[in-house]
Amino acid sequence: MNEIELWKKTEEFFAKNFQTESGVSVETMLFLIGVQELGGGKQEYSKDDKINLIHIAVCRLLEPFGYYKFSHYDKDGFPHFEQTEPLPELRPNEQQLLMKKAIIQYFTDENLF
């Protein structure tokens, strides 16, 4: 299956599991992956919580690409990562493509397809 087909499957997963027909943005996917990585949790999040959850997702997603390495969980159960390699300077559309590839990889690794 090529990346376009895998991305469509990813979008279908979110549409089915979050009952949305308008599609889910990459940022929303990152937030939901962050919630998943944290182990679920509360129903309402502050703006800072949402930013932290997106950061957790980005670190987790870029870990297989060699940019981050899991370090530890803090006393509140939040995962922490160390940057192992500088992120490349990318234009916004290139960042979007990298995150889509990373999300596809995550779904593949976690057997979510």
Secondary structure by P-SEA (a helix, b strand, c coil): ccaaaaaaaaaaaaaaaacccccccaaaaaaaaaaaaaccccccccaaaaaaaaaaaaaaaaccccccccccccccbbbbbbbccccccccaaaaaaaaaaaaaaaaaaaccc
